């Protein structure tokens, strides 16, 4: 997703849908970023913040070059109308990025168990289901699908802004080192047993891109900020120390994912 933002031409317009405080950060100041949510948060990133309903956006048609829905579609009560609105506000030749959790995974089940649903009102169970809904509502073709691995960042004590539920005690009270080891064990089990315990969901690109492709998944996902990184990038950033690494984005402690499947 950040590569998409980095490669936009000057003056491009980007909509961050269901953004809260901002679902991504960028150093670019030559693109217009509009972040939409029902409420405007006190803590904000760069860009203009607009309060509005995703199912009835306060924008003219065909005004955005890129629409980003980064882990937000699962929260929208009027999903079909929201998807149609995305199709209305994106310009011809634009690109839509969507990331959603797989409701059948261990991670999403933990999230909903801890947060009494966690605000997830749409349960996506296959990439084909997501693709069909978006292509129908936006008329944008699918270009790329990528498997997303879990970060468990919602369990990390570094990210607690209020008193966490007592159930977090089962996960080392959100201790970052505990979560890094736990996630590493899940990925090892996936590699050996062929399970999907460390899988989170999928990301999709729709619209004007070169061709349909299966993107390469990045199993190294930070347990603090959720940033996924290829091993080559981590080594180039001098973040790797033996079988551990510190996330270049936030400094979080992580164990390198095992090689091979999972």
C-alpha positions in Angstrom: 0.0 0.0 0.0 2.8 2.5 0.9 4.5 1.7 -2.4 1.3 2.7 -4.1 1.2 6.1 -2.3 5.0 6.6 -3.0 4.5 6.2 -6.7 1.6 8.5 -7.2 2.1 11.6 -9.4 2.2 15.0 -7.8 -1.3 16.4 -7.1 -3.0 13.0 -6.8 -5.9 12.7 -4.5 -6.1 9.9 -1.9 -9.1 9.0 0.2 -8.4 7.1 3.5 -11.7 5.5 4.2 -12.6 4.7 7.8 -9.3 6.2 8.8 -9.7 7.0 12.5 -6.4 8.8 13.2 -5.0 7.7 9.9 -4.6 4.1 8.5 -1.3 4.9 6.9 1.4 7.6 7.2 3.5 9.2 4.5 6.1 11.9 4.2 4.7 13.1 0.9 3.3 16.6 0.9 2.6 16.9 -2.8 -0.5 14.6 -2.8 -3.8 15.5 -1.3 -4.9 13.1 1.4 -8.4 13.2 2.8 -9.3 11.0 5.8 -12.9 10.1 6.3 -14.5 8.7 9.5 -17.7 9.2 11.5 -15.8 11.2 14.1 -12.6 13.3 13.8 -10.0 12.1 16.3 -7.9 14.3 18.5 -4.7 12.6 17.4 -4.1 13.0 13.7 -1.6 12.4 11.0 -1.1 14.5 7.9 -4.0 15.2 5.6 -7.5 16.8 5.8 -10.0 15.1 8.1 -13.7 15.0 7.2 -16.5 13.7 9.4 -18.9 11.6 7.3 -20.7 8.4 6.7 -18.9 5.9 4.3 -22.3 4.9 2.9 -23.1 8.6 2.0 -19.8 10.3 1.3 -19.8 14.1 1.2 -17.7 14.2 -2.0 -18.4 14.8 -5.7 -18.1 11.9 -8.1 -14.9 10.8 -9.6 -12.6 13.0 -7.5 -10.1 10.5 -6.0 -7.2 8.8 -7.8 -6.8 6.2 -5.0 -9.1 5.0 -2.3 -7.6 3.2 0.7 -9.8 0.9 2.8 -7.3 -0.4 5.3 -9.1 -2.8 7.7 -12.3 -0.8 7.6 -14.8 -2.6 5.4 -15.5 -5.1 8.2 -16.7 -2.2 10.3 -19.3 -0.7 7.9 -22.9 -1.5 8.7 -24.1 -0.7 5.2 -21.5 -2.6 3.2 -23.2 -2.7 -0.2 -24.0 1.1 -0.2 -20.4 1.8 1.0 -18.9 -0.2 -1.8 -21.1 1.6 -4.4 -20.0 4.9 -2.9 -16.4 3.9 -3.4 -17.2 3.3 -7.0 -18.8 6.7 -7.3 -16.0 8.8 -5.8 -13.1 7.1 -7.5 -12.1 8.5 -10.9 -11.9 6.4 -14.1 -8.5 4.7 -14.1 -8.2 5.0 -10.3 -7.0 2.3 -7.9 -8.8 0.8 -4.8 -6.8 -0.8 -2.0 -8.7 -3.0 0.4 -7.4 -5.0 3.4 -9.8 -7.2 5.5 -9.5 -9.9 8.1 -10.5 -13.5 7.4 -13.2 -14.2 10.0 -12.2 -17.9 10.1 -8.7 -17.3 11.4 -7.4 -17.6 15.0 -6.4 -13.9 15.1 -9.9 -12.6 14.2 -11.6 -14.9 16.6 -9.3 -13.7 19.4 -10.0 -10.1 18.4 -13.8 -10.5 18.4 -13.6 -12.6 21.7 -11.7 -9.9 23.5 -13.7 -7.0 22.2 -17.2 -8.5 22.2 -17.2 -8.4 18.5 -14.6 -5.6 18.1 -16.9 -3.7 15.8 -16.6 -6.3 13.1 -20.1 -6.4 11.6 -19.1 -8.0 8.3 -17.5 -11.5 8.4 -15.4 -12.2 5.3 -14.6 -15.9 4.9 -12.9 -16.1 1.4 -11.1 -13.8 -1.0 -13.6 -14.7 -3.7 -16.4 -13.3 -1.5 -14.7 -10.0 -1.0 -13.7 -9.8 -4.7 -17.3 -10.4 -5.9 -18.8 -7.8 -3.6 -16.3 -5.1 -4.6 -16.3 -5.8 -8.4 -20.2 -5.8 -8.3 -20.4 -2.5 -6.5 -17.5 -0.5 -8.0 -17.1 -2.2 -11.5 -13.4 -2.2 -10.8 -11.5 -5.3 -11.9 -9.3 -7.2 -9.4 -5.6 -6.8 -10.1 -3.9 -8.4 -7.2 -4.6 -10.4 -4.0 -2.1 -11.0 -1.2 -2.3 -13.1 1.9 -1.8 -11.1 5.1 -0.1 -12.6 8.2 -1.0 -11.8 11.8 0.8 -9.2 13.9 -1.3 -9.5 17.1 -0.6 -5.8 17.6 -4.1 -5.3 19.2 -2.7 -7.4 22.1 0.5 -5.4 22.5 0.6 -3.4 25.8 2.4 -0.6 23.9 -0.9 0.1 22.1 -3.3 0.2 25.0 -4.9 3.6 25.4 -7.2 2.5 28.2 -7.5 -0.4 30.6 -7.4 -3.6 28.6 -9.9 -6.5 29.2 -8.8 -9.0 31.8 -8.6 -11.7 29.1 -5.4 -10.1 27.9 -3.7 -11.8 30.9 -3.9 -15.0 28.8 -1.5 -13.4 26.3 1.3 -12.4 28.7 -0.6 -9.2 29.7 0.3 -7.8 26.3 4.1 -8.2 26.8 5.8 -7.6 23.5 8.4 -10.4 24.0 5.7 -12.9 24.9 3.7 -12.0 21.8 6.8 -12.2 19.5 7.5 -15.8 20.8 3.8 -16.8 20.6 3.5 -15.6 17.0 6.7 -17.3 16.1 5.4 -20.6 17.4 2.2 -20.2 15.4 4.2 -19.7 12.2 6.4 -22.7 13.0 3.2 -24.8 13.4 1.9 -23.5 10.1 5.1 -24.5 8.3 5.3 -28.0 9.9 1.6 -28.9 10.0 0.1 -26.9 7.1 -2.3 -25.0 9.4 -3.3 -21.3 9.0 -2.8 -20.2 12.7 -0.7 -17.2 11.8 -2.8 -15.9 8.9 -4.8 -12.7 9.3 -6.6 -12.0 6.1 -6.1 -10.5 2.6 -5.2 -7.4 0.7 -6.6 -6.5 -2.7 -5.9 -4.0 -5.5 -8.7 -3.2 -7.8 -8.6 -0.9 -10.9 -5.9 0.3 -13.2 -2.8 -1.8 -12.6 -0.7 -3.9 -15.0 -2.2 -7.3 -14.7 -3.8 -9.8 -12.3 -1.2 -11.3 -10.0 -0.8 -13.0 -6.7 1.3 -10.7 -4.5 4.1 -12.2 -2.4 3.0 -12.4 1.3 5.3 -11.1 4.0 5.2 -13.3 7.1 7.5 -10.9 9.1 4.8 -8.6 10.6 5.7 -6.4 13.6 3.8 -7.3 16.8 3.8 -3.6 17.8 2.8 -1.6 14.7 1.7 -4.3 12.3 4.1 -3.3 9.5 4.9 -6.2 7.2 8.4 -6.3 5.7 10.4 -8.6 3.4 13.5 -10.1 4.9 15.7 -8.3 2.3 14.4 -4.9 3.5 15.0 -5.7 7.1 18.6 -6.8 6.4 19.2 -3.7 4.3 17.9 -1.5 7.1 20.4 -3.2 9.5 17.4 -4.3 11.7 18.3 -8.0 11.9 20.2 -9.4 14.8 20.5 -13.2 14.5 17.0 -14.6 14.5 15.4 -11.4 15.8 14.8 -7.9 14.4 13.7 -4.5 15.5 11.0 -3.0 13.3 12.4 -0.1 11.3 9.0 1.7 11.6 8.5 1.6 15.4 11.4 -0.3 17.0 9.2 -3.2 18.1 10.9 -6.5 19.0 10.2 -9.4 16.7 11.4 -12.9 15.8 12.1 -13.6 12.2 9.5 -15.9 10.6 10.7 -19.4 9.7 11.6 -20.1 6.1 9.2 -21.9 3.9 5.4 -22.3 4.1 3.8 -20.2 6.8 
